[in-house]
Amino acid sequence: MTDKKLPEVDLVTRMQVDESVAGNTTEIDEGLYSRQLYVLGHEAMKRMGASNVLIVGLKGLGVEIAKNIALAGVKSLTLYDPEPVAIADLSSQFFLRPDDVGNPRDQVTAPRVAELNAYTPVNIHNSASIGENLSQFDKYEVVVLTNTPLDLQLAIGDYCHKKGIFVVSAETYGLFGSIFCDFGENFAVIDSTGENPVSGIVAGIDEEGLVSALDETRHGLEDGDYVTFSEIEGMEGLNGCEPRKVTVKGPYTFSIGDVSGLGQYKKNGLYQQVKMPKFLNFKTISEAIKEPEFLVSDWAKFDRPQQLHIGFQALHAFAKAQGRLPRPMNEDDALVVINSAKEFAKAEGIEVEFDEKILKELSFQATGNLSPMAAFFGGLTAQEVLKAVSGKFHPIKQYMYFDSLESLPTKSARSEELCKPLGTRYDGQIAVFGKEFQDKIANVKQFLVGAGAIGCEMLKNWAMIGLGTGPEGKITVTDMDSIEKSNLNRQFLFRPKDVGQMKSDCAAHAVQAMNPDLKGHIVTLKERVSPETEHVFNEDFWKSLDGVTNALDNVEARAYVDRRCVFFHLPLLESGTLGTKGNTQVVLPRITESYSSSQDPPEQSFPMCTLRSFPNRIEHTIAWARELFETSFVKSAETANLYLTQPNYLQSTLKQGGNEKATLETLLNYLKDERPLTFEDCVQWARNLFEKEYANKIQQLLHNFPKDSVSSAGTPFWSGPKRAPDPLKFDPENLTHFSFLEAATNLHAFNYNINVKGKGKTDYLQALDSMIIPDFSPDSNVKIQADDKDPDPNAASSSFDDTAELERLTAALPDPKSLAGFKLTPVEFEKDDDTNYHIDFITAASNLRAENYKIEQADRHKTKFIAGKIIPAIATTTALVTGLVVLELYKIIDGKDDIEQYKNGFVNLALPFFGFSEPIASPKVEYTGPNGKVTLDKIWDRFEMSDITLRELIDDFEKRGLTISMLSSGVSLLYAAFFPAAKRKDKYGMKLSQLVETVSKKPIPDHQKEVIFEVVTEDAAGEDVEVPYLKVKIR
């Protein structure tokens, strides 16, 4: 380290950020932190906002940690690394530029980290030497050490442990890495899993304290969980009780221990899991290094952590003795490291069977500096820092080692000569893989689908490794979205000034600044990859690629890209995140199954009967409110516009049956009877909507099912999941009531293009003054479905048969010509605009219904999460996952064809859990052909032919020992053995392309050069054979 005196700098001022923003710990910017808040919660983020973090070391690993922590938001982030920038640092340090070489790393890095988040002040630590005067650490809650000499780790670690300062130490050497955590004595983990507390309805509690969940609903609890209760009748002493420890007796029952003296259970009740703090004790690094406790990162390498633990110490010993790390591929240096490891193990009395190849590789790669390893450990380390300051999620206890030796190339040479430094930005990677493999990386043509959170991290990694920078290399990236404020918290290539710009353009611009070698080698597109854009992403495009990487956030798009990759035999790298959870998948032609081979379970849905009449949890009322939003402000306006613009709309609607009356009533209300002309009209409409939904309908429900009614079985009707509601009386002084009125008024006014801006509460109250709300009388003719299992008496399939009423409604409608030029504006739901009243309406509507049914209400934040179907996200998981993806990309570039060398990854940083498995092999099918058994790959094989006739196709398959019983293309059935003989004969002479156009009655698009056919066949024994598809070249 140099003795250069460094000034302490607060770099936030350089960003011209208002002083009230920086370091503000009282208010959380929900617009910026929206997706992260759904992972961490407000309390954890407030604790983070009161914490000061120091990071020592700013090579690739250090800057990854700094980036993730800055994005997450802490009170202050301080950086220390006065060493001069070396050209090899640019292998993974994405905030360094060639012009920075020779300048202190912290001085050039800090301003660029500061740009990531205006709420996180970034400072430079002022110290001549980090190892002297250890009291300099007293002002920090967490000290992060990266690739720090072991002597310093021990000294700093011991001091910080005594002072109650949390320490996280991380190191990466080539394809090897480690992390160590010391969070002191009696560290409190507030929430060890991050999963939402489970809750449910009690069906019964016996004298032994055995609790049964309602209707055989799995309770979702585990041994050692804690629960409390509410709304129990007969054992009231359990209501609001201190949390009780659970012993699981079965999937539907659990015990809470002694319930004597609490009376006898009668009915009802809710149980609610309570997250209890867990307390952990950590050893200092000086103690732990001798008695290590490992978190296993890969169970296929169960014995690896112990070897690497000793190997890393041998590496430190070498560096201390020689003043440098071992040279790349140098056998003499490697021998010293191996012997040092053996001597250390012998001196400590550790019995370990060394794999000398691993220790040799550790020595060979010690100077290696890989972006994906920095991304993996940068994400992991930053998450541990956040755990330390927030108490949210379970920390690593205490060491974790990870390697990806499978990523080493086997088809490119490695030697001391080929791995020596060349004075280039890629030296850190060349040290591991060699110059030959670096050239391969540079000449890859890769397609990235999506430039969001995963896409940004992926492009950064690709820029660092030099992907596509060679004469034949190219990166293509497409994303149809523009940048929003909520993206900035984890899509780190974007800045506030980029909001509104296209993601692909901004991301490409950012990574070209990180690595100018990419200039001229990156192409940006703004199209969605879908069937509608096959004229853009055509055959020539796909055939020009070496591989595809998905960075998408929806299953439909992923599946389409997967089908394209299967069709064109391209390797696909797939990944995704959900909060602290992440997964990666490798799809390899003719080796593995494809992405679409397995499916996620279907999304949870609620029975309509429950939503309409019998909600019992806040999720039910939010789903109901979301539908009320759609019905009131979207679908009704769209229906009115269709009536006004389509001449035959009414006739076609009446022909459909089932919803004629409802449609006609909607049209009459929206275009005539309730059409507003003024602000006051909109207010009165909103007030009537309140009365209809929260008073009248509830009174009707209680008329049909009075509170004292019993079921056919003789049990109380209003029991178990059915909660008896009460009608509401509108009160403009009630915040929720007024919020509903205001939001509904504004949205209704939006539909009719009525300006209501600037209206205050007084205006609303004045509009209500003249209103008379008619008394409601329940209608005995109204039928309400009492149970989800019963038929719905109001189902759309039961057509309305009062012709006279339909004619009356039709005659009352205004003639569309009389409304020429008039058009409603349907609302387009947008969850992230806090000024458009969308979430305000849904929140108020949901909470009013919750008030009806005495359900605990949800705030705007939670409602937005559920109604907007928001995917929780955090930068740490994204960074880690993309690191794993690029480690697999190395293998694909090398051309590995052994499935055992590849890894699909599953991680959960909250637990923490790491699981790796080899991909599932693609399924095969066998049948007996004329020359014996034939094996086909069900995913990757296909029959390829020219545009022959149907007769020629049938004959070709007969020669293969297969009889075609059915042939289709898309939704068109082209041929079937059961067709009449004359019909089959007509088709035999047609070319396959002509057959498609004739049956589908559509021409094949000019850009399409091939057509896919699905073939159903039988073998000689008449058994069905599931064969691959047929690809026919037509142009």
Buried (B, 14 or more C-beta within 10 A) or exposed (E): BEEEEBEEBBBBEEBEBEEEBBBBBEEBBBBBBBBBBBBBBEEBBBBBBEBBBBBBBBBBBBBBBBBBBBBBBBBBBBBBBBBBBBBBBBBBBBBBBEEBBEBBBBBBBBBBBBBBBBBBBBBBBBBEEBBEEBEBBEEBBBBBBBBBBBEBBBBBBBBBBEBEBBBBBBBBBBBBBBBBBBBBEEBEBBBBBBBEBBBBBBBBBEEEBBBBBBEEBEBBBEEEBBBBBBBBEBBBEBBEBEBBEBBBBEEBBBBBEEBEEBBEBEBBBBBBBEBBEBEBEBBBBBBBBEEBEBBBBBEEBEEBBBBBBBBBBBBBBBBEEEEEBBBBBBEEBBBBBBEBBBEBBEEEEEEBEBEEEBBBBBBBBBBBBBBBBBBBBBBBBBBBBBBBBBBBBBBBBBBBBBBBBBBBBEEBEBEBEBBBBBEBBBBBBBBBBBBBBBBBBBBBBBBBBBBBBBBBBBBBBBBBBBBBBBEEBBBBBBBBBBBBBBBBBBBBBBBEEBBEBBBBBBBBBBBBBBBEBBEEBBBBBBBBBBEEBBEBBBBEBBEEBBBBBBBBBEBEBBBBBBBBBBBBEBBBBBBBBEBBBBBBBBBBBEBBBBBBBEEEEEEEEBEBBBBBBBBBBBBBBBBBBBBBBBEBBBBBBEBBBBBBEEEEBBEEBBEEEEBBBEBBBBBBBBBEEEBBEEBBBBBBBBBBBBBEBBBBBBBBBBBBBEEEEEBEEEEBBBBBBBBBBBBBEBEEEBEBBBBBBBBBBBBBBBBBEBEBEEBEEEBBBEBBEEEEBEEBEEEEEEEBBBEEEEEBEEEEEEEBEEEEBBEEBBEEBBEBEEBEEBEBEBBEBEBBEEEBBBBBBBBBBBBBBBBBBEBEBBEBBBBBBBBBEBBBBBBBBBBBBBBBBBBBBBBBBBEBEEBEBBBBBBBBBBBBBBBBEBBBBBEEBEBBBEEEEBEBBBBBBBBEBEBBBBBBBBEBBEEBBBBBBBBBBBEBEBBBEEBEEEEBEEBBEBBBBBBBBBBBEEEBEEEBBBBBBBBBBBBEEEEEBEBBBBBBEBE
